[in-house]
Amino acid sequence: MAAARDPRRVLDRATELRGRATDAAGNFRNVEAVRLFARALQVLESGPDDAGTITLRARILVGLAMSEAETGSAAAGLRHLDDALALTGRLRPGASQRVLRALVGAQRALVLGRVGRLGEALALFDEILPVLEGEADDNGLSLTRNLMNRANIHIELHNPGEALADLTRCLELATKHGLFRLEGKVRHLLGEQGQLVGDIPGALRHYEHAARIYADAADGWLARLRVDQARALLVAGLSEDAARHLDDVLPELYSSRNTQDIAEAEVARSAAAILDGDLALARRLAGRARRRFLSRGNDRWAEVAALTRLRADATETLGGARKPPARLVTTLITHADRLAGMALRDEAAVARLLAVRLLVRRGDVGTAADLLARVPRPRRTTPIDHVMLLRLCRAELAVATGRPRAALAQARGGFTELSRVRDRMGGLDLVCGTAVHGQELGRLAVGLVLGNTRGHAGARRLFAWQERTRAQVYRYEPLPAIDDPVLARLITEMRQVQRLAQQNRLDGKPVTALEQRYARLQREAGRLGWYTSPWGRPRPVSSPEEVAAELGDRVLVSLIGQGGELSAVVVRDGRFALVRLGALDEVVEITRQLHADLNALAPDHLPKPLVAAVTASAEKRARLLDEQVVRPLADAIGDRELVIVPTGPLYALPWSALPSLRGRPLSIAPSATAWVTAMNRKLIDPVVLVGGPGVPGAIGEVKQLRSVYPSAKLVDGESATSSAVLEALDGSGLAHLVAHGAHEPANALFSRLELVDGPLFAHETAQLRRPPDRVVLAACELAMSHIRPGEEALGFAGALLASGSRTIVGAIARVGDRAAAEAMTDLHRRLAAGTPPALALAHATAADPLRRPFLVLGAG
């Protein structure tokens, strides 16, 4: 007991506990921090009543205030700060007292900011920071931390310039004083500032830099950072990626009991659910988040959560056939006024815009117009999804008031703004994802033009609108890849894990842990890929006349799925025509069934009765599709070579299996603009032949092709590693790849080709300085694509096309080894003789179209 009363030991013990608590709080372990701070206060109860003890007690209360505000209530935290401020009054006036009072005030500002009282917080920081500037401690910790906290308030208030100035100074101080953990937090906030001004690749780059620091010095902050990354992904339209991110981190956040961050994550997850169409989940999460915010006294964020729930309600109502209820309109308008009163300008605008859409649907266009007039013009920091919603409301109101030209003008303006955002995006995923924000506006515009299409001029106009709204990702030239050693390490590790998992499957060993590790690595590599493979240099959308001139004697068929109906614009000899085809859902369902039949028919050694049964089923479905999709086009397309631009699920349609198209040269392109771009690429000569592991007869088949291409470079056997294959592909004219592969629908850029050392990923083809002009994927279904909003088709073949390849030959269903070998032998014999790919493949597949489901993608 005597030792416990020794003043020196009391102070040392309390100081040690405070240090541990501060470290825990700095690493986002606030529950532990509260416990340690409380113990430190208990220890001090037996200490002396002198200046040192008073100062230490005040500093402990300052730390406890923030940790308790995060895990309990802000009111309790503010009470601790009141107590700390009272303690400073017992100190002798001077520098030490001024600094301590400033620190108490700075912590009060931080607590106020976290509960949405941003104006009060900013005023306090502005008052306190000059004191800390003049009386800064030697290591710069207090000044750096509070400059950073003020920057965060500026971000919340949409003051990006002021935030950047504070963060730039913070970074200098953190670097100068070796404040490694604080550097991570500063870079984290630089990501927030980048997101605020629309620099999503820059934001993601800062986030990932911060994540590396956190992994070493503050791993408790990683979950919070992933929430902010998810928000950036939502801006980029990548709702599936954002949802996966948040589902990964929410359990960790729940265990941390940091109420504010849990609730913010739930709001973000709710927003992702709305984009994915899971409105029940969106409502549940938004309601839960609102209750959490209210429990903290954070009315500002509670209203944001309530708006998210109302967005789910409005989305469901707008997707239905019933007249929207007046109550929902009234609720949105009232809520908009509350948001505006809290200076949440963008959120208030969204609430009013949703009400406008509902009023238009109710037929109350006068009230809708009055309400729309109250929505302010977008500012620099207004998110693109809000901007596109404003354009959509203006367009819908114009349609409702009989002004179709004004509606189309809004759509044109919206897509111009969306293009500016897209032009600033980084990797292929981000460029592709932004299309989701223009999806409804694009449907409105195309539907409006489609409904009024008459004759050549109308069809030409409709075609131009199709090109404006679809597959924009293929308009961009990839910039040189950024060398990132972390990404290279992750890709290498993914290869090793995938190869080990395959070996374990063959040996009958468990693979669950390896699959989980692979999924984690894929997520990490995907995050880096958002900015290490930048896309840029946009090309203009091809005009109808440019497309017509490039076609020559070919015919282009551009499909449209609108309002449950399938139509096609046919371009032939400079003329444009619209052909109505029938029910879209029926065609999609038959396509799905035919695809399943072709997969079932693929194995080489099926019993004859099974082959006969599946063939009969496939032939029946192929005839049905032929009757519904091709026969109505017969007069328009004649017997010409075809270029087909599919729509959504019809990318999986095995066109060459349809009776009217068997033996006919045809190419499948994601857009007419993409086809024109591919056609204008110059061809070069080098040929590379790649034989991967585990494909029966693969090495023999590749070697046999040496008789067709005597000077070809051969990469097979143990030499067929991912690095060797990438090197051989770079600058080649024709690449023939015989290897197993897998289409990855959840993350198309990680579709893969299996090689000796593991997979070669679609993501890696973006690193090629000059991708091969023509690629033949001989033994796998890597011509499959994951279709995203805006008709953005991504996969292994899509990545090659987007990276600059002219032509991809691949299977869109499973194919047997024997059927593949026979088709490829025939194809290459014709290609070597100078036959164009589309014609060569038409002859090669005509002999057995159901078991040779190969297509030409790009330019044939």
N, C-alpha and C positions, 0 to 999 in steps of 0.2 A: 504493500500500500504506500510505503514511503516513497518508493520509486515513482509511483504514479503521480505524487504531488510535486515532484521536482519540476520547477517551471521550464527548465531547458528541455527535459524529456517530453513534457506536455506539448510544448511548441513543436519539437521535432516530430513527434508522433502525428499531431494534427496536420503539419505541413506535408508529411509523407502521405497521409490519407487524402489530402486535397490534391496532391500531385497525381495519385492513382485515379481519383475521381475525374480530374480534368482530362487525363488521358483517355478514360473510358468515354466521357462525353464527346471528346474530339474524334472518337472512333465510332460515334453513333450508338453507343451502348448506354443510353440514358437511364435505364432502370438500374443498372449497376452503379452508375454515377450518383443517382439519388441516394442509394444506400450508403455509399462511401462518404459523400458530403455530410449526411446526417451523423455518421459515426465521428467524423472530424469535429462537428459541432459539440457532440457529447464529450469528446476528449477535452475540448477547450473549457468546458464548464468548471474543471478543476484547475484551470490555469490562472495566472495573475491578471489583474485588471490594469494592464499598462498599454502603451501605444502599439507595441508589437502585437499583442493579443487582439486588441480591437481591430487593427488592420487586417490580421489574418481572418478573424471572424467575418468581417465585411466581405473579404474576397471569397470566402467559402459560401456565404449567402448569395453572392453574385453568380457563382457557378451553379449552386443549387436551384436558383430561380429559373435558369434556362432549362435545366434538365427536368424540373418538375413541370414547367410550362409545356414541354414536349410530351411528357408521358401522363400528366394529370390535367390540371387546369391552368390557364394563363393567369387567372385571378390569384391563385396561390403563388405563382412565380412573382407576380407584381408585388404581393405582400412581402415576400422575402427581400425584394429590392427596396421597399420602403424601410424595412428594418436595417438594411445595409446602409442606406442614406442617413438614417438617424445615427448610426454608429460613427459615421464620418464627422458628425458634429461634435464628437468628443475628442477629436484630434486637434492638435495645435495647427492654426492656419499656416499655410505654406505650400510648397510644390507637391509634397506627398499627399496632402489632403486634396488639392486640386485634381491630381491625377486619379486618386481613388474615387472621388465624386464623378469625374468624367467616365470612369469605367462602369460605375453604377448606372449612370445615364445611358451609356452606350448599350449596356445589357437591357435596359428598359426599352430602348429603341428597337432592339432586336426582337424582344418578346412582342411588342406592339406590331411590328412588321409581320411576324408569324401569324397573328390573328387578324390581319387585314387592315389594321389602322395605319395605313401607309403614310398619310400626310403627317401625322404626329411623329411617326418614326423618322421620316426624313428631316423634319425640323430639328429633332433632337440630335441626330447625327451631324447636321450642319453646325449646330451649336458646340458640340463636344469635340469634333475632330481637330479644330484649331488648337484646342488645349493639348490634345495628344501630340500634335505636330510640334508644339513648343516644348513639351515636357516628355518627349518619347523616351521609353526605356532603351537601354543600349542595344538590345537584340531586335528592336523594331516589331516585336510580336503584337503588342496592343494596337499600334497604329495600323499595321498590315491587316489584322483581323477586322478592325472596324471600318477601314476603307472598303474592304471586301463586303462587309455587311451592308454598307451604304450602297455599293454597286448593285447588290441584290434588290434593294428597295427601288433603285432607278429602273431596273429591269421590270419589276412588278408594275411600275408606273409608266412603262413604255417610253423611257428616256434612254435610248440606246447610246447616244453620244456621251452623255454624262457617265453612264455605266462603263463604257469602254475607257474613258479617261481614268476613272478610279481603278479599274482592273489592270490597266497598263502600269500604273504606279505600284499597285500591289505586287505585280509580277516582278518588278524591279527590286522591291524591298525583300520579297521572299527569296529571290535568287541571291541577293547581297548577303542576307543574314542566314542563309542555309535553312530556311523554314520549309522543309521538304513537304510535310503534310499540308501546310497552307498553300504551297504551290499547286498541289493537286486540286484543292478547293477553288483556287483562283481560275485554273484552267477549266474546271467544271463550270464556273460561272461565265467564262468566255464562251463556252458552248451555248449557255442560255442566251447570251447577248447575240451570238451568231444566229441562233434560231429566231430571235426577235426581229432581226432585219432580213430574214429570209435566206441566209447563207447556210443551208442545211448541210452541205458537205463540210464546210468549215466548222460548223457546230459539232458534227459527228467526229471530226478529227480532234477537236479539243476534248470531247468526252472520252475518246479512247486514250488520249494522252493522260488525262486525269485518272482513268481506270488503272493504268499501269502504275501510277504513283500510289493510288489507293491500295492496290494489291500488295505493295511492299510496306506501306506505312499506315494505312487506315482502311483496312478491308471492310469495316462496318459501314463505310460510306458507299460501297459498290451498289448496294440495292437501291439507294436513293438515286444514284447516277443512272441506273438502268431505267428508272421511271422517266427521267428527263430524256434519255435516248428514245424511249418509246413515244414520247410526245413529238419529238422531231420526226419519227417515222410516220406518225399520223399526219403531220403536215405534208409529208411526201406521199401520202396515200397508201402506205404499206401497212394496212390494218392487221393483216395476218402476222407479220413479223412483230408488230407492236404488241399484239395479244400474247404471242409466245413469250416475249420479253417480260411482260407484266405477270403472266402466270408463273414464271420462274421465280420472280422476286417477291411476290405477295406473301407467300408463307414466311419468308425471312422477315419481312416488315411486320407481319402480325406478331411474330415472336418478340420483336423489338419493343412493341407497345408505343411506338412513336406515332401518336394519333394523327397528327397533321399529315405526315408522309403516307401513312396507310390510306387516309381518305383521299389525298391527291392521286395516289395510284389507282384507287377504285374509280375515281372520276375518269382518268385516262383509259382504264380498261372498259368502262362503260361506253366511252366514245368509240373505241375499237369495235365493241360489240354492235354499235349502231351501224358502222360501216359494213360489218359482216352480216347484218340482218338478224342478229340475235337480240331482238328487242326486249324480250323478257329478262334476259341477263342484264341488259343495259339498265332497265328500270330498277332491278333489284340492287345492283351495285351503286347506282346514283342515289337511291334512297338511303342506303346504308352509310354512304359517304356524307350525305347531308346531316344525318343524325350525329355523326362523329364531329363534324365541324361545329354544330350547335353546342355540343357538350364542351367544346373549347372556347365558346364565345366568339368564334370566327364567322360572323354573319356574312361577310363578303364571300368567302369560299362556299358557305352554305347555299347562297343564292346561285353560285355557279353550278353546284351539284344539282340544285333544283332545275336549272335550265337544261342540264343534260338529260334529266328524266323527261322533261317536257319535249325535248327534241325527239326522244324515243316515241312518245305518244303521237307527236305530229307526223313523224315518219310512218308510223303504222297507219294512221288515218289517211295520209296522202296516198299510201299504197293500196288502199281499199276502194270499194265502189260506192260506199255510203257517203251521204252528205256530212261534212265535218260538223261536229256539235258546236253550238255557239259558246258553250261553257269553256271549251278548250281555247277558243279565240280570245275570250275575255281574260282567261288566266294568263295567256302569253302577253297580252298588252299590259296588264297590271304588273306582271313580272318584269317586263322591259322597263317600266317606269322605276321600279325598285333598283334594278341594275344600273340604270342611268344615274340615279341618286347616289350610288356608291362609286361613281366615276368609272364604271365598267362599260366603257363605250362600245367596244366591239361585241361584247356579250349582249348588251341591250339591243344592238342592231340585229343580231341573230334572232332574238326573241320576236322583234317586230317583223322581221322578214318571214319567219315561220307563220306568224299570224296573217301576213299578207297572202301567202300561198293558200292558207285555209280559207280566207275570205274570197279569193278568186274562185276557189273550188265551190264555195257556197253561192257564187253568183253576185256577191256584194262588191262589185268592182269600184263603186264610188268610195266606200270606206277603205278599201284596199289601197286605192290611189292616194287618199289622204294620209294613211299610215305610212305608205312608202315614201312620201315626201318628207316625213320626219326622220328618215334614216340618213345619217350624215355620209358624206363622201368618204371612201376608204382613205386611210393615211398610210404612210410608209410601212408601218408595223402591222397593218391589218393582215391577218392570215389569208392565204389564197383561197381556202375553202369558203371564207366569209365573202370574199370578193365575187366568187363564182355564184354564190347563193344570191347576192344582190343582182347580178346579171340575169339569173334565172327568174327572179321575181319580176323584174322589168319586162322580160320576154313573155312570161305567162300573162301578165297584165295586158301587154300589147296584143296578144292573141285574143284574150277575152274581150277586148274593146275593138276588135276588127282591124288591127294594124299589123298584118303579117310582116311587112317590110321592116317595121320598127323592131319586131321580135328578132328577125334575122340579123339586124344591125347589132342588137345586144349580144347575140350569139357570136358574131364575128369579133366584137370587142372583147368578149370573154375569152375566146380562144387565143386572141393576141396577148392578153394578160397572162393566160396560162402558159403560153409559149415562152414568155420572158422568164417566168419562174422555172420552167423546165430547162431553159438554156443555162441556168445557174447550177443545175443539179450535178451530182458527181457520177457514181457508178451506174451501170445499166439498170439495176434495180430501182434506183431513185428516179431516173429519167422515165422509166416505164410506169412507176407507181403514181405519178402526178395525174395521170389520165383519169383517175377515179373522180377528181374534183370537177371534171367537165362532162361526166357521163350523162347526167340528166339534161344539161343544156344541149349536148350533142343529140340526144334522142329527140328533144323538142324540135330542134332545127331540121334534122333529117325527116322527122315525121311530118313537119309542116310543109316541107318541099315535096315530100312523097305524095301527100294528099292532093297537091295541086299540079302534079307532073302531067304534062300533055305534050306528046310529040318529041321531036329531036331536041328542041331548045330546053324543054322541061327536064328531060332525061340528062342532058349535059349539065344542067344546074344541079340536079340531084347528085350526080357523080362527083362534082366539085365539092359538095358538102360532105359526101362520104370521105373523100380524101383529107378534108380538113379535120375530121373527127376521129380517124382511125390510125392505129399503128404508127404513131409519131416517132417512136424510139428508133425506127430504122432510117430516119432522116439524119442521124447524127454520126459524125466520124469520131471514133474513139481517139483520145489523145494518148501520148505515150504513157504507159503504166508507171506509177510511182513505185520505186523499189522500197519495199517495206520488209525488213528482216523478220519482224514478228509474224506477218502474214505468211512469209515463206516457211517459217518454222511450223506454223499451224497446218499448212497444207501438207508438209512432209509428215507430220504426226498423224494427220487424217489418213494418209496413204498407208502408213504402217498399221494403224488400228484396223482399217478396213481389210487389209491383207491378212492380218492375224485372225480377224473374225471369220473370214472365208475359210481359212485353214481349220479353225476350230469347228466350223459347221461340218466340214468334210470328215473330221476326226470324231464327231459326235460329242464334242465338248461344249459347255455352256458359253453363250455369247452375250447374255443380257448386259453384263457390266461393260463389255466392249462397245455394244450398241449405244449405251447411254453416254459413254465417253466420246464416241464418234459424234453423237448429236450435239454434245456440248462444244466440241471443237468446231463443228460446222457453224454453230451460232456465232462463235467468236470470230471465225474467218469471215463469215458473212458481214459482221459489223465492220471489219477492216475493209472489205471489198466495196463498201459504200463510197469510199473516197480514194482508194488506191488504184482504181481503174476508171479514171474520169472519162466521161463522154462530153463532147463539145462540138464546135464547128457545125451548127445546124445548116442543113441544105433546105432550100425552099420546097414547098409542096409542089409537085408537078401539076401543071395546068392540064385540063382535058385535051387541049390541042397537042401538047407535048406527048401525052400518053398515046393518043391516036397516031401521031407521026411515028413513034417508036414501034408500034405494033406491026406496021406494014401489012402483010397478008394474014396475020394472026387475028384472033378474036379474043377480047377480054370480057369475062363475066364477073361482075362485082356484086356479090350477094348482100342482101339487106334483110335483117330480122327486125321487124317493127310491129308492135301491137299484135303479136301472135301470128303474124303473116310473114311468109318468105317471098321476097321479090328479088329481081336481078336487073342491074343496068348492064346492057350489052353494048360494047364498043366495037364497031366493025366498019372499016373503010371510011373512017372519019365521022361516022354517024353514031348517034347515041339513041338507045331505045330502052324503055322500061317494060319488063315482062313480069306479070304476077304469077307466082308459082303455087301457092297453097298454104296449108297450115304448118307453121314452123315446128310446133311441139311434136307433131307426128313424124316429121322428117328427122328430128333430133333423136326420137326414141328408136326409129328403125335403124338409124346410123349406129346407135349404141348396141343394138342387137346384132347387127352385121359385124361390128367390131369384135364382139364376143365370139361369134361364129368363127371368124378368121383366126383368133387366138387359139380356139379349140382345135382348129384344123392344122395348126403349124407343125406339131411333132412329126418326125420322119417316119416312124414305124407304128402308126395307128392301125387297129383292126379294120379291115375293109368295110364291114357293116357300119362302123362308126363314121368312117370317112364318107360313105354314101349318105348317111343321115345328115351329117353336119353340112356336107356340100349342098344337099337339097335345100336345107334351111337357108344357107347363105345365098344360093341362087335366087330363092324366092324373095329375100329381102333386097338383094341387089336389083331385081326387076322392079320392086315397089319404089325404090329410090329413083331408079331410072325414069319410071313413069311420072313421078311427082316433081323431079328436079330437072332432068335433062330433056325429056320429050317436049315439054312446053317451049324449050329453047331451040328446038330442032331447026326451024326455019331461019332463026336469027344467027345460029352458029355454023350451019352448013356442015361441011367436012373439014373445016379449017383447024389448024393447031390452036389450042386454047391456052389462055392465061386465066386462072381462076383465083379470085380474091374471096376467101370464105368469110363466114361470119361465126364468131364464137365457137360453139360446140361442133360446127361442121368442119373445123380444122381436122377432126379425126375421121372424116369421111374418106373411105378408100375409093377415090374417084375412078381409078383405072380398072376397078372390078365391076363397074356398072356396064351393062351390055352395050349401050350406045357409045361408050368411050373406050372400049377395049381396042388396043392397037392404035389409039389416037395419041399423038404427042400433046402433052399438056404440062403446065407448070403451075405450082401453087405459090402464091405470094401473099405476104401479110398486108400489102397495100399496093396500089398501082405505082405510087411514088417509089416504094422500095424496089419494085420490079424494074422501073426505068433506071434507077440508080445502079442496080446490079448489071443491067444490060450495057451500061456505059463503062464498065470496068474492063480494062485491057487484059487479055489473056497472056500468060507466059507458059513456057514449056516444061520445066522440070517435073518429073513424076516421082512420087515416093510411095512405096508399098509397105504397109505396116501389118504385121501379124502378131496378134496378142495371144496370151496364154489360155489354154483350156477350151479352145474352140476346135471341135473335131475337123481335122483336115485343113485348119487355118494356115499353117506354115506351108503345107504343100500347095494350097491354092495360091498363096502370095508368090511362091517361087515359080509356079506355072505361068503367072502373069509376066514374068521376065521375058518370056518368048514373045509377048505382045509389046512390052516396053523394054527393049534390051538395055537401055541406058538408065533405067529407073534406079533410084536408091532404095535398097532393101533394108528394112529395120524389123527384125523378127527374132524369135527365140529369146535367149537371155539378154539380148541387146535392146529389146523393146521396152525400155524404161520410159517413164513419163518425160524426163528431161531430154532423152534422145529423140523421142517422138516430137516433142515441141520444137526442138531444134530443126528436125527434118521438115516439119510442116511449114516453118517460117520461110516464105519466099517460094514455095512450091506452086506449080501450076495445077497438078492433079494429085490428090492424095486418096489412096484406097486404104481404108482401115477395116481390118477384120479382127474384131475383138468383141467380147461380151460387153454389155453396157446396161445402164439403168436410167430411166427417166425419173426425176425426183420432182413430183408435182408440188410438194410443199415448199420447195426452194429450187426452182428450175435451174438456176445457175450452178447448182451442185449436182446436176445430172452428170453422169460419169461414164467413161470408157475404161474398162479394166485392163491394166497392163501388168508387166512382170513385177514392178515394185509397188503396185496398188493403182488406184484410180487416177485418171487424167480428167480434171473437172472442166465443165463448160466455162466456168469463171476464168480459168487460166488461158483460154484461147484469146481473151482480150489483150493479153500481154504480147501477142505476136505482132512484130513490126509490119509484116505483110502476110496476112492469112492466106491459105491456099485458095486459088481461084475456084477450083472444083473439088468437092469432097464426096467420096462414096463411103457411106456407113453400111458395111456389108452384112453384119450379123446381129443386129440388135434394133430395138424400136426407138432409136434416139431421134427420129423425126417427129416424135410426139411433142406437144407443147402444152404449157399451162397457160390458159387464156385469162388475161387480166382485163379490167375495165379499159374501154377504148380500143378493143380488139388487139391488145398487145399480147402477142404470142411469144412466150419464152421457153427455152429448153436448150439442149445441146446444139441442135441444128439452128435454132433461132439466134443463139449467141454467136455462132459462126457467121451467119448472115449479117447480124448487126455489126460484127467486127470487120466486115469487108469481103467475105467470100461471096462469089457470084452465084454458085450453084451447089446445092446439097442434094445428094441422092440418098434416101433413107427409107426405112420401113415404118409405117404408122401402126403396125400391129406386129405380133410375134411372127417369126419366119423360121422355118426349119433349116437345118444346116445344108441338107442336100438341095433344097429349093433355092437357097441363097447362093450356093456355089454355082448352080446351073445358070441362074439369072445373071450373076456377075461375070461369068465367062462370056456369055453372049453380049452383055452390055459393053465390056471392055474391048472386045473384038471390033465392035461397031465404032466406039469412041476413037480407037486408034486409027481407024480408017477415015476419021474426019466427020463422022455423023454427029450432029448436035445432040446433047444429052437427052432432051425431051423425046426426040424421035428414036434414039438408041434405046432408051428405057421402054418406050411403047412397044417396040418389037420384042424386047427381052421379057416383058411381063405378059404379053398377049398369050404365050403358050400355056400359062397356068395362072390366070389373074388372081384367083382366090388364095393361092399359096405363095404368091410373089407380090405382097402388098407394098411395093416400093413406089415412091413418088419423087418427082423433081420439085424441090423447094427453091425459090428464088427465080433466076432466069435460066430457061432451058434452051 
